[in-house]
Amino acid sequence: MSNFWIILGHTYFSKLKTKSFIITTLLSLVIVAGLTNMSKIMDFFNDGKDAKEKIAVLDETGELFHPLMEQLKVNHSVIQIEVFTGTEQEAEDAVKMGEYNGLLKLSYNEEHSFEAIYKARSIADTTLSSEFQHYLQQIKTELTASKINLTQEQLSKLYEPVAFSKMALEENAKTEEELNEARGLVYVLLFIIYFSVLMYANMIAMEVATEKSSRVMEILISSVAPVKQMFAKIIGIALLSLTQMGVLFIVGYYFVKSNLETMEGGFFEFFGFSHIPISTIIYALAFLLLGYFLYATLAAFLGSLVSRIEDVQQMIMPMTMMVVAGFMIALFGLSQPDTTFITIASYIPFFTPMLMFMRVGMLSLPVWEPLLGMAILIISIVILAIFGAKVYKGGVLMYGRSNSFKDIKKALQLTKNE
């Protein structure tokens, strides 16, 4: 058993000290710090700068400028408009020189209905043009209503939205507000599960292939059983992933606590981080770990089949596609989590980590469903571990160019002959 712990410790500490792991962790910390300090960063870049967007207005109608100005004031818009007294060409030149952010031309068409043309150095940013279009539409509505003698009260009644609400009849079903919050939270946690499973499973396959290509495996086999090697590497990488995620969590938690007041509402509230249910976090960790062990076991014995690092990605491509497929189905299920297809797919072992977690986060499921999903994963991991150990035991003895999955049969034959 001591050999098992030696390999586990070597796998953990050797990966912990690598430049790639350190750089990845530091970049992740920068991203976490940036997201949790987004409001401060935006305030820093806006500090001391004029937030007003200066727009030149050519009002050929002679009656739309002041109503537009009132609309901007009522809505507390950052747009600042000025009447331009020169020609249209002079106004365009002023925009090109940077004196104005844009030019808004107002005129009447042949039907005596006003129209607007917005000109800027670039129209890639649609914020200003969309805002002008919205305000001008309101002005047009008010002018049309005044022509047919509609009062402001009648106009308000005409455009008053229909009172429409949704109510779930099932007991303990989530409200619309709870669903919206859960959707954002589950979306973020799905990304974490997806990238964690994919990244650390690939790391195990690369670790095994690297040792084989450097002939270190021949030395290890003589002193440590291949099965012990496989599980020592899987657990070692699992501890590495927990270390990395633990560091990210601590840093993220610190900045969230420091900026809690500035994070109220907006992005923070939209993604459901204002009050995260403990049960959701527990399920996320459970399915993350089970998903990792499932794919890590698969990656370990697939990595044992190749002798060159260059062949690793080709060998684990089907596994990668299964992870991607599960993630894409989960994203689709965020809008329709209770469909029959999603329910059935959530019990397929390779999709269970993401789909069952998505359903738990979005729906009020009976406890037996996620527990059944966990049981399916545990059974699948055991079966895959037994089969994978046999393939791994023979695979680490195979050298030469990989013939893809035909080598699995060859590896099993080598295991039987020992």
C-alpha positions, -999 to 999 in steps of 0.1 A, spaced: 0 0 0 30 23 6 37 23 -31 2 35 -38 7 65 -16 41 72 -31 26 74 -66 -3 94 -54 19 119 -37 43 121 -67 13 127 -91 -1 154 -69 31 173 -61 47 170 -95 16 185 -111 13 211 -84 47 224 -92 44 225 -130 44 259 -147 12 251 -166 -7 244 -134 7 276 -117 -1 298 -147 -36 283 -152 -43 289 -115 -30 324 -116 -50 333 -147 -81 318 -131 -75 339 -100 -73 370 -122 -106 361 -139 -123 355 -105 -110 387 -91 -120 406 -122 -156 393 -122 -161 399 -85 -146 434 -88 -163 443 -120 -182 473 -106 -150 488 -92 -132 483 -125 -159 500 -145 -160 529 -120 -122 532 -123 -123 535 -161 -152 559 -159 -137 581 -132 -129 616 -143 -144 610 -177 -175 627 -192 -200 599 -195 -222 620 -217 -226 610 -254 -226 642 -274 -249 640 -305 -254 667 -331 -291 670 -343 -302 684 -376 -339 690 -371 -354 698 -405 -389 694 -390 -384 723 -366 -406 706 -339 -390 673 -328 -358 685 -310 -376 698 -279 -398 667 -274 -367 645 -279 -349 666 -253 -378 660 -228 -377 623 -234 -340 622 -226 -345 641 -194 -374 620 -182 -354 588 -188 -322 602 -173 -303 594 -204 -266 599 -207 -271 613 -243 -265 650 -247 -280 665 -279 -273 698 -295 -289 716 -324 -264 718 -353 -269 750 -373 -246 742 -402 -251 719 -433 -253 681 -432 -218 678 -447 -204 701 -420 -221 680 -393 -206 648 -408 -172 663 -408 -176 673 -372 -184 637 -363 -154 625 -382 -132 649 -363 -145 636 -330 -164 668 -320 -196 647 -317 -202 610 -311 -229 610 -338 -253 629 -360 -291 625 -359 -310 639 -389 -348 644 -384 -370 652 -414 -405 646 -430 -411 621 -458 -436 624 -486 -464 612 -464 -456 639 -439 -445 614 -413 -411 621 -398 -381 599 -402 -347 598 -387 -312 589 -399 -284 583 -375 -248 587 -386 -216 579 -367 -180 570 -374 -190 533 -368 -224 518 -364 -211 486 -347 -223 499 -313 -261 498 -316 -268 512 -281 -273 549 -291 -292 542 -323 -316 518 -305 -321 544 -277 -330 571 -302 -353 548 -321 -371 540 -288 -376 576 -279 -386 587 -313 -412 560 -314 -427 573 -282 -428 608 -297 -445 596 -328 -471 578 -308 -479 609 -287 -481 631 -319 -504 606 -336 -526 603 -305 -529 641 -303 -541 643 -339 -569 619 -332 -578 637 -300 -567 609 -276 -560 621 -240 -529 610 -222 -550 588 -200 -565 571 -230 -531 566 -245 -518 551 -213 -547 527 -212 -541 517 -248 -505 508 -242 -510 493 -208 -495 458 -208 -518 428 -202 -517 415 -167 -501 380 -172 -487 358 -146 -477 321 -143 -485 298 -115 -473 262 -109 -499 237 -96 -475 211 -84 -467 211 -47 -433 226 -39 -428 237 -75 -405 267 -80 -419 301 -87 -410 321 -118 -386 342 -98 -369 312 -83 -366 296 -117 -349 326 -132 -324 328 -103 -318 290 -104 -312 291 -142 -283 316 -139 -268 297 -110 -271 263 -126 -256 278 -159 -225 289 -141 -221 257 -121 -226 236 -153 -196 255 -168 -175 246 -137 -185 209 -139 -179 208 -177 -145 224 -177 -133 206 -145 -142 171 -158 -128 178 -193 -95 194 -181 -86 170 -153 -96 139 -172 -74 150 -201 -46 156 -175 -47 120 -164 -46 106 -200 -16 129 -207 1 118 -175 -1 81 -184 9 87 -220 39 108 -209 52 81 -186 48 55 -213 66 76 -239 95 82 -215 97 45 -206 92 54 -169 62 29 -170 86 0 -174 103 8 -141 70 14 -123 55 -19 -134 83 -39 -118 75 -24 -84 39 -13 -84 8 -31 -98 -7 -13 -128 -41 -11 -111 -26 7 -81 -9 31 -105 -41 39 -122 -61 47 -91 -32 65 -75 -31 88 -105 -68 93 -105 -70 102 -68 -38 124 -71 -53 145 -99 -86 146 -80 -68 162 -50 -50 186 -74 -84 197 -88 -98 202 -53 -67 222 -44 -71 245 -74 -109 249 -69 -104 255 -32 -80 284 -39 -103 299 -64 -133 296 -40 -114 312 -11 -103 342 -33 -137 345 -49 -154 344 -14 -131 371 -1 -138 395 -29 -175 388 -29 -176 396 8 -156 427 3 -178 440 -26 -212 427 -14 -228 461 -13 -217 470 -49 -228 436 -61 -265 439 -51 -287 436 -81 -274 434 -117 -251 406 -127 -247 392 -92 -285 390 -86 -293 378 -121 -271 347 -117 -287 338 -84 -256 345 -62 -275 366 -37 -288 336 -20 -274 302 -30 -293 272 -16 -269 249 4 -286 218 -13 -276 231 -47 -239 234 -37 -240 199 -22 -254 184 -54 -229 204 -75 -200 190 -55 -214 155 -55 -220 153 -93 -187 171 -100 -168 144 -81 -187 115 -95 -185 129 -130 -147 134 -125 -142 98 -113 -163 84 -142 -144 102 -169 -110 100 -151 -112 62 -150 -121 62 -187 -93 86 -195 -67 66 -176 -72 34 -195 -75 52 -228 -43 70 -221 -26 36 -214 -33 25 -249 -11 51 -266 27 53 -266 31 88 -280 17 120 -265 6 131 -300 -19 102 -301 -37 111 -268 -61 137 -281 -72 113 -309 -77 84 -285 -98 105 -260 -118 123 -287 -149 101 -282 -148 108 -244 -144 145 -251 -174 145 -274 -196 128 -248 -187 155 -223 -195 182 -249 -228 165 -258 -238 163 -222 -231 200 -217 -250 210 -248 -280 189 -238 -279 205 -204 -279 240 -219 -309 231 -240 -326 217 -209 -322 250 -190 -353 263 -208 -372 229 -209 -359 209 -179 -390 188 -175 -391 173 -210 -392 135 -214 -359 135 -235 -340 154 -208 -354 131 -180 -344 99 -198 -310 113 -208 -303 123 -172 -301 86 -163 -275 78 -190 -242 76 -169 -220 98 -192 -247 125 -192 -259 122 -156 -233 145 -139 -246 175 -158 -282 167 -167 -292 154 -133 -276 184 -116 -294 207 -140 -327 190 -132 -321 192 -95 -313 229 -97 -342 238 -119 -370 215 -107 -383 204 -73 -375 167 -77 -382 140 -52 -350 130 -33 -349 95 -49 -342 109 -84 -309 125 -77 -300 97 -54 -308 72 -82 -286 93 -105 -257 91 -80 -262 53 -76 -261 49 -114 -228 69 -115 -213 49 -86 -222 16 -103 -209 28 -136 -176 40 -120 -171 5 -104 -178 -13 -136 -157 10 -156 -129 8 -130 -129 -31 -131 -129 -31 -169 -105 -1 -171 -80 -18 -147 -78 -48 -169 -72 -27 -200 -48 -5 -181 -28 -35 -169 -22 -47 -205 -22 -13 -221 8 0 -202 28 -29 -217 19 -20 -252 43 1 -273 42 12 -309 17 32 -330 -18 32 -316 -45 15 -336 -73 33 -318 -99 11 -300 -87 -21 -315 -59 -20 -289 -84 -25 -261 -88 -62 -272 -51 -66 -274 -46 -50 -240 -72 -74 -225 -54 -104 -240 -21 -93 -225 -37 -90 -191 -50 -126 -194 -16 -139 -204 1 -126 -173 
